[in-house]
Amino acid sequence: QEFYSSRSAPVKATWPGVRPPEVTRAPADRTRAIGVRWDDPELTAVGVKVTGFKVFCQEDVPGDDKQQLVQGPLPPNVRHTMFTNLNPGVAYSIYVEILVEGLPHPVRCKPIRELPAEVPPPPHLR
């Protein structure tokens, strides 16, 4: 015996259900630091649940011996963090990974490249 059902309406889904936000620099309240922030990720499917974020900061220098710092997993309501004690004058690539319930791999934001805040020059008195 064979069974057939009537044709149903097409459903359009965007995988993986999350569109990553842009990562931007945030003010840092200390030297040798980089602050970063991001907006809410855009959820493109019903039932998608963001469970947290991981933020990566890696020296943008040639070679294999690169300093890499990781913060997280951060709670899903956090939208900023700061990396401190960075090497002055060295550029860093920073990106955010969005952790999504049920996905085997995180969704990664486009990286930004930044230099740590430097010590301001001493005031010039006359």
RAGIHU-V936300 format. One line per field, one symbol per residue. ss: DSSP state (a for helix, b for strand, c for the rest). phi: phi as a letter, one per 30 degrees, with the letter a starting at -180 (. if undefined). A space follows every 50 residues. Layout:
# RAGIHU-V936300
ss->???
phi->???
This chain:
# RAGIHU-V936300
ss->cccccccccccccccccbbcccbbbbcccccccbbbbbcccbbccccccb bbbbbbbbbccccccccbbbbbbbcccccbbbbcccccccbbbbbbbbbb ccccccbbcccbbbbccccccccccc
phi->.cbbcddcddccbcccjbcdddcbdceccadhbbcbbadddddcbdidbd clbbccbbecbdjcccdbcbckdcddcdbaabcbhdddicdbcbbccccc eicdbdccdddcbbcddcdddddccc
